[in-house]
């Protein structure tokens, strides 16, 4: 269930293809996702993206880097242990609160 917030607008049902997704990506302040095609699209567009990664991510994200080689505007949030999503969500939540204060 999506949390309701004045600055959050669900648009998923209106997206039909990657062109629609790219159009939205150019309008938002931040893209928050797991490692999916949307993150790669954000990287190609030079848009800021936060990526929630599992303990053993795809090779392109590396294992210990704070930044992606290919996507300088991407910030990884990594699981510290197997099934460590609670830690990832807490870190994203803290960072998002700081991001909102700065906006």
Secondary structure as UniProt FT lines:
FT   TURN            6..7
FT   HELIX           12..14
FT   HELIX           18..25
FT   TURN            26..27
FT   STRAND          31..34
FT   HELIX           37..45
FT   STRAND          49..53
FT   HELIX           59..61
FT   TURN            72..73
FT   STRAND          74..78
FT   TURN            82..83
FT   HELIX           85..102
//
